[in-house]
Protein backbone atom coordinates (compact mmCIF):
# COMPACT_ATOMS: atom_id res chain seq x y z
CA UNK A 1 0.00 0.00 0.00
CA UNK A 2 1.34 3.41 -0.92
CA UNK A 3 2.21 5.69 1.95
CA UNK A 4 -0.23 8.56 2.34
CA UNK A 5 1.40 11.95 2.04
CA UNK A 6 0.13 14.45 4.60
CA UNK A 7 -0.59 18.10 3.80
CA UNK A 8 -0.01 21.03 6.08
CA UNK A 9 0.13 24.80 5.60
CA UNK A 10 3.72 24.72 6.80
CA UNK A 11 4.77 22.22 4.12
CA UNK A 12 3.08 24.34 1.46
CA UNK A 13 4.83 27.50 2.61
CA UNK A 14 8.23 25.75 2.55
CA UNK A 15 7.74 25.47 -1.19
CA UNK A 16 6.44 29.02 -1.56
CA UNK A 17 7.50 30.79 -4.72
CA UNK A 18 5.49 32.12 -7.67
CA UNK A 19 6.79 29.22 -9.77
CA UNK A 20 6.02 26.39 -7.35
CA UNK A 21 2.78 27.34 -5.63
CA UNK A 22 -0.38 28.26 -7.49
CA UNK A 23 -2.44 31.20 -6.26
CA UNK A 24 -5.34 28.84 -5.52
CA UNK A 25 -3.15 26.92 -3.05
CA UNK A 26 -2.90 30.02 -0.87
CA UNK A 27 -6.57 29.99 0.08
CA UNK A 28 -7.68 30.55 3.65
CA UNK A 29 -8.95 26.96 3.71
CA UNK A 30 -5.63 25.45 2.61
CA UNK A 31 -3.64 27.65 4.95
CA UNK A 32 -6.07 27.17 7.84
CA UNK A 33 -5.96 30.90 8.56
CA UNK A 34 -8.41 33.73 9.24
CA UNK A 35 -8.27 37.39 8.29
CA UNK A 36 -7.85 38.19 11.98
CA UNK A 37 -4.63 36.18 12.14
CA UNK A 38 -3.40 37.66 8.87
CA UNK A 39 -4.11 41.21 10.05
CA UNK A 40 -2.30 40.55 13.34
CA UNK A 41 0.68 39.21 11.41
CA UNK A 42 0.75 42.24 9.13
CA UNK A 43 0.64 44.51 12.19
CA UNK A 44 3.55 42.63 13.78
CA UNK A 45 5.68 43.00 10.66
CA UNK A 46 4.74 46.44 9.34
CA UNK A 47 2.79 48.29 12.02
CA UNK A 48 -0.27 48.38 9.74
CA UNK A 49 -3.43 46.27 9.97
CA UNK A 50 -4.25 46.22 6.25
CA UNK A 51 -8.00 46.13 6.95
CA UNK A 52 -10.23 47.91 4.44
CA UNK A 53 -12.66 49.87 6.66
CA UNK A 54 -16.35 49.01 6.60
CA UNK A 55 -16.21 46.25 3.98
CA UNK A 56 -18.07 43.05 4.92
CA UNK A 57 -19.27 39.93 3.06
CA UNK A 58 -22.85 39.94 1.77
CA UNK A 59 -23.46 36.42 3.11
CA UNK A 60 -21.97 34.13 5.74
CA UNK A 61 -19.06 31.78 5.18
CA UNK A 62 -17.52 33.59 2.21
CA UNK A 63 -13.76 33.04 1.98
CA UNK A 64 -11.61 34.48 -0.79
CA UNK A 65 -7.93 35.06 -1.45
CA UNK A 66 -6.11 36.20 -4.54
CA UNK A 67 -4.58 38.98 -6.58
CA UNK A 68 -6.36 42.30 -7.02
CA UNK A 69 -7.27 44.32 -10.08
CA UNK A 70 -8.02 47.87 -8.92
CA UNK A 71 -10.86 50.14 -10.06
CA UNK A 72 -11.40 53.78 -9.10
CA UNK A 73 -14.71 55.37 -9.99
CA UNK A 74 -17.40 57.76 -8.85
CA UNK A 75 -20.29 56.11 -7.06
CA UNK A 76 -22.79 57.13 -9.75
CA UNK A 77 -20.68 55.64 -12.59
CA UNK A 78 -21.21 51.88 -12.88
CA UNK A 79 -19.75 51.77 -16.40
CA UNK A 80 -16.22 51.56 -15.02
CA UNK A 81 -17.15 48.40 -13.12
CA UNK A 82 -18.18 46.83 -16.42
CA UNK A 83 -14.84 47.81 -17.98
CA UNK A 84 -13.06 46.14 -15.07
CA UNK A 85 -14.88 42.85 -15.60
CA UNK A 86 -14.06 42.87 -19.29
CA UNK A 87 -10.35 43.51 -18.68
CA UNK A 88 -10.01 41.01 -15.81
CA UNK A 89 -8.52 37.51 -15.96
CA UNK A 90 -9.58 34.20 -14.47
CA UNK A 91 -8.97 34.11 -10.72
CA UNK A 92 -8.76 37.90 -10.32
CA UNK A 93 -10.46 39.73 -7.47
CA UNK A 94 -11.93 43.04 -8.64
CA UNK A 95 -11.45 45.81 -6.07
CA UNK A 96 -13.67 48.85 -6.70
CA UNK A 97 -13.10 52.07 -4.77
CA UNK A 98 -15.79 54.77 -4.99
CA UNK A 99 -16.10 58.33 -3.74
CA UNK A 100 -19.13 57.33 -1.66
CA UNK A 101 -21.37 54.41 -0.74
CA UNK A 102 -24.85 55.77 -1.45
CA UNK A 103 -25.23 54.64 -5.11
CA UNK A 104 -24.60 51.09 -6.33
CA UNK A 105 -21.76 50.28 -8.75
CA UNK A 106 -22.19 46.48 -8.65
CA UNK A 107 -25.14 44.11 -8.87
CA UNK A 108 -26.63 40.94 -10.33
CA UNK A 109 -25.66 41.32 -14.01
CA UNK A 110 -22.03 42.17 -13.25
CA UNK A 111 -21.80 39.30 -10.77
CA UNK A 112 -23.11 36.82 -13.35
CA UNK A 113 -20.82 38.25 -16.04
CA UNK A 114 -17.79 38.11 -13.75
CA UNK A 115 -18.66 34.58 -12.66
CA UNK A 116 -18.85 33.41 -16.28
CA UNK A 117 -15.42 34.94 -16.97
CA UNK A 118 -13.89 33.11 -14.00
CA UNK A 119 -13.41 36.18 -11.83
CA UNK A 120 -13.11 34.97 -8.25
CA UNK A 121 -14.77 37.76 -6.28
CA UNK A 122 -15.54 41.48 -6.07
CA UNK A 123 -14.76 43.87 -3.23
CA UNK A 124 -16.64 47.18 -3.25
CA UNK A 125 -15.37 50.10 -1.20
CA UNK A 126 -18.73 51.67 -1.93
CA UNK A 127 -22.21 50.28 -2.54
CA UNK A 128 -23.78 47.34 -4.38
CA UNK A 129 -27.37 46.32 -5.10
CA UNK A 130 -29.39 43.18 -6.09
CA UNK A 131 -27.98 41.50 -3.02
CA UNK A 132 -30.54 38.67 -2.88
CA UNK A 133 -29.88 37.70 -6.51
CA UNK A 134 -26.10 37.86 -6.01
CA UNK A 135 -26.38 35.61 -2.97
CA UNK A 136 -28.35 33.10 -5.03
CA UNK A 137 -25.62 33.16 -7.68
CA UNK A 138 -23.17 32.23 -4.91
CA UNK A 139 -20.76 34.82 -6.27
CA UNK A 140 -18.61 36.26 -3.43
CA UNK A 141 -19.04 40.00 -2.94
CA UNK A 142 -17.75 42.15 -0.08
CA UNK A 143 -19.21 45.65 0.19
CA UNK A 144 -19.42 48.69 2.47
CA UNK A 145 -23.08 49.36 1.70
CA UNK A 146 -26.17 47.83 0.09
CA UNK A 147 -28.65 50.05 -1.77
CA UNK A 148 -31.42 49.55 -4.37
CA UNK A 149 -30.38 52.12 -6.96
CA UNK A 150 -27.55 52.62 -9.45
CA UNK A 151 -26.07 55.52 -11.39
CA UNK A 152 -25.14 55.76 -15.07
CA UNK A 153 -22.76 53.90 -17.44
CA UNK A 154 -20.31 56.76 -18.07
CA UNK A 155 -17.22 54.56 -17.72
CA UNK A 156 -15.08 57.57 -16.78
CA UNK A 157 -13.14 55.90 -13.98
CA UNK A 158 -9.66 54.32 -14.00
CA UNK A 159 -8.39 50.75 -13.80
CA UNK A 160 -5.07 49.39 -12.49
CA UNK A 161 -4.05 52.46 -10.50
CA UNK A 162 -3.15 52.73 -6.78
CA UNK A 163 -6.17 53.65 -4.66
CA UNK A 164 -6.56 54.83 -1.08
CA UNK A 165 -9.20 53.28 1.17
CA UNK A 166 -9.00 54.90 4.57
CA UNK A 167 -5.39 54.29 5.63
CA UNK A 168 -4.94 51.33 3.27
CA UNK A 169 -3.28 51.67 -0.14
CA UNK A 170 -4.43 49.07 -2.68
CA UNK A 171 -2.59 48.28 -5.92
CA UNK A 172 -3.19 45.89 -8.78
CA UNK A 173 -1.20 42.73 -8.04
CA UNK A 174 -1.56 43.04 -4.26
CA UNK A 175 -3.17 40.17 -2.38
CA UNK A 176 -6.47 40.29 -0.57
CA UNK A 177 -7.93 37.84 1.94
CA UNK A 178 -11.61 37.99 2.90
CA UNK A 179 -13.89 36.12 5.30
CA UNK A 180 -16.73 36.81 7.74
CA UNK A 181 -14.66 39.50 9.53
CA UNK A 182 -13.90 41.58 6.43
CA UNK A 183 -10.93 41.94 4.07
CA UNK A 184 -7.19 42.44 4.53
CA UNK A 185 -4.82 43.70 1.81
CA UNK A 186 -1.17 42.59 1.66
CA UNK A 187 1.48 43.94 -0.69
CA UNK A 188 2.60 41.15 -3.01
CA UNK A 189 6.28 41.53 -2.09
CA UNK A 190 5.66 40.76 1.60
CA UNK A 191 3.07 38.01 1.19
CA UNK A 192 5.41 35.17 2.16
CA UNK A 193 6.62 36.62 5.52
CA UNK A 194 3.08 37.70 6.43
CA UNK A 195 1.74 34.18 5.84
CA UNK A 196 4.64 32.67 7.81
CA UNK A 197 3.92 35.04 10.71
CA UNK A 198 0.19 34.23 10.49
CA UNK A 199 0.93 30.51 10.88
CA UNK A 200 3.01 31.26 13.98
CA UNK A 201 0.13 33.28 15.43
CA UNK A 202 -2.29 30.45 14.70
CA UNK A 203 -0.05 27.96 16.51
CA UNK A 204 0.24 30.26 19.54
CA UNK A 205 -3.54 30.74 19.66
CA UNK A 206 -4.10 26.99 19.52
CA UNK A 207 -1.72 26.50 22.44
CA UNK A 208 -3.54 29.18 24.46
CA UNK A 209 -6.94 27.61 23.75
CA UNK A 210 -5.57 24.25 24.86
CA UNK A 211 -4.41 25.76 28.16
CA UNK A 212 -7.83 27.40 28.67
CA UNK A 213 -9.48 24.00 28.13
CA UNK A 214 -7.22 22.64 30.88
CA UNK A 215 -8.65 25.23 33.27
CA UNK A 216 -5.85 27.77 33.31
CA UNK A 217 -6.52 31.48 33.76
CA UNK A 218 -6.28 33.52 30.55
CA UNK A 219 -4.72 36.39 32.52
CA UNK A 220 -2.01 34.04 33.76
CA UNK A 221 -1.44 32.61 30.28
CA UNK A 222 -1.07 36.09 28.79
CA UNK A 223 0.92 37.43 31.72
CA UNK A 224 -1.61 40.13 32.53
CA UNK A 225 -1.58 41.27 36.14
Secondary structure, DSSP 8 states (H G I E B T S, - for coil): --------HHHHHHT-STTTS-GGGG-HHHHT--HHHHHHHHHHHHS---B-TT-EESSTT--EEEEEEEEEE-TTBTHHHHHHHHH--TT-EEEEEES-SSSBS--HHHHHHHHHHT--EEEEEEEE--HHHHHHHT-EEEEEEE-S-B-B----SEESS-EEETTEEE-TT-EEEEETTEEEEE-GGGHHHHHHHHHHHHHHHHHHHHHHHTT--HHHHHT--
